[in-house]
């Protein structure tokens, strides 16, 4: 098996794996990063989103070979319990969590948006979260949370 290298949550990582395995299977399996969830398996729901470079991608249909030598951020790398990311704090403050199954992917999509656009409009946020499905009906609270985090991150 080939050795594939990438940076996972800021840590140089090497793994012997089939390069055609999905990034999600590798993250959840041997790397034990279980925050990205399996949803649809077809890049339709966003539950498995991770950041590759500066963009949110569906890990379920991203082959491992395509992330060689790239930076990958999972929900585990976004913040810590001791120092949560502003998005995580805002989601708590806006009560935007509900069941939580979709939340890691949504937080990742929002984090990628804020990396590219630190002062998004409501339409920008809705567009960035459009491919993330949430059955709990808390989408409006999630949008408010992203806008709240953006304002916090932009404050001096």
C-alpha positions in Angstrom: 0.0 0.0 0.0 1.2 3.5 -0.8 2.0 5.9 2.0 -0.1 9.1 1.8 0.9 12.3 3.6 -1.1 15.3 4.5 -1.6 17.7 7.4 -4.6 16.8 9.5 -5.7 19.6 11.9 -2.2 21.1 11.7 -0.3 17.8 12.3 1.8 16.1 9.7 0.1 12.8 9.1 1.2 9.7 7.1 -0.9 6.6 6.5 -0.5 3.4 4.5 -3.9 3.1 2.8 -5.5 2.4 -0.5 -5.4 5.8 -2.3 -8.9 5.1 -3.7 -10.4 4.8 -0.2 -12.7 7.7 0.7 -11.3 10.4 2.9 -14.2 9.8 5.2 -13.5 6.1 5.7 -9.9 6.9 6.4 -10.7 9.7 8.9 -13.3 7.7 10.8 -11.4 4.4 10.6 -7.7 4.3 11.2 -7.4 8.0 12.1 -10.3 7.9 14.6 -11.6 11.3 13.7 -15.3 10.5 14.0 -16.7 14.1 14.0 -17.4 14.0 10.2 -20.5 11.8 9.9 -21.6 9.5 7.1 -24.9 10.8 5.7 -25.8 10.1 2.1 -22.5 8.9 0.7 -23.1 10.9 -2.5 -22.0 14.4 -1.7 -25.6 15.6 -1.2 -26.0 16.2 2.5 -22.9 17.8 4.0 -22.7 15.7 7.1 -19.2 14.6 6.2 -17.8 17.9 5.2 -14.1 18.8 6.0 -12.0 21.7 4.9 -9.3 20.8 2.3 -7.2 23.9 1.8 -9.7 26.6 2.1 -12.8 24.8 0.8 -15.4 22.6 2.4 -15.6 19.3 0.6 -17.6 16.1 1.1 -15.2 13.6 2.6 -17.5 10.7 1.5 -16.7 11.0 -2.1 -13.2 12.5 -1.9 -10.6 9.9 -2.7 -7.6 9.8 -0.4 -5.1 10.3 -3.2 -6.6 13.7 -3.9 -5.6 15.1 -0.5 -2.0 14.2 -0.6 0.2 17.0 0.7 -2.8 19.2 1.5 -4.2 20.7 4.7 -7.3 19.0 6.1 -9.3 20.4 8.9 -12.0 18.3 10.6 -14.4 19.4 13.3 -11.9 18.1 15.8 -9.4 20.7 14.6 -11.8 23.7 14.7 -11.7 24.3 18.4 -11.3 22.6 21.8 -13.6 22.2 24.8 -11.3 24.6 26.6 -11.1 27.1 23.7 -14.1 26.6 21.3 -14.0 28.3 17.9 -16.2 31.4 17.7 -18.6 29.4 15.5 -19.0 26.8 18.2 -19.7 29.4 20.8 -22.2 31.2 18.5 -24.0 27.9 17.7 -24.4 27.3 21.5 -25.5 30.9 22.1 -28.1 30.8 19.3 -29.3 27.3 20.3 -28.5 26.1 16.8 -27.4 22.5 17.7 -30.6 20.3 18.0 -29.7 16.7 17.4 -26.2 17.5 16.3 -25.8 15.0 13.4 -25.4 17.6 10.7 -23.7 20.2 12.9 -20.1 19.2 12.3 -20.5 19.5 8.6 -22.3 22.8 8.9 -19.7 24.2 11.2 -17.0 23.2 8.7 -18.9 24.8 5.8 -19.3 28.0 7.8 -15.6 28.0 8.8 -14.6 27.6 5.2 -16.9 30.5 4.3 -15.4 32.7 7.0 -11.9 31.9 5.8 -12.8 33.1 2.3 -15.2 35.9 3.3 -14.8 37.2 6.9 -17.8 39.6 6.5 -20.5 37.6 4.8 -24.0 38.8 4.2 -27.0 36.7 5.2 -27.3 35.6 1.6 -23.6 34.5 1.6 -24.2 32.4 4.7 -27.3 30.8 3.3 -25.5 30.1 0.0 -22.6 28.5 1.8 -24.9 26.3 3.9 -27.2 25.4 1.1 -25.8 22.0 0.5 -26.0 21.0 4.2 -29.2 19.2 5.1 -30.7 19.6 8.6 -33.9 17.8 9.5 -34.3 19.5 12.8 -35.4 22.8 11.3 -32.8 25.0 13.0 -31.4 26.4 9.8 -32.4 30.0 10.6 -30.7 29.8 14.0 -27.6 28.4 12.3 -27.5 31.3 9.9 -27.8 33.7 12.8 -25.0 31.9 14.6 -22.6 32.2 11.6 -23.3 35.9 11.3 -22.8 36.3 15.1 -19.4 34.4 14.8 -18.4 36.5 11.8 -19.1 39.7 13.8 -17.1 38.4 16.8 -14.2 37.4 14.6 -14.2 40.8 12.9 -14.2 42.8 16.2 -10.9 44.2 17.2 
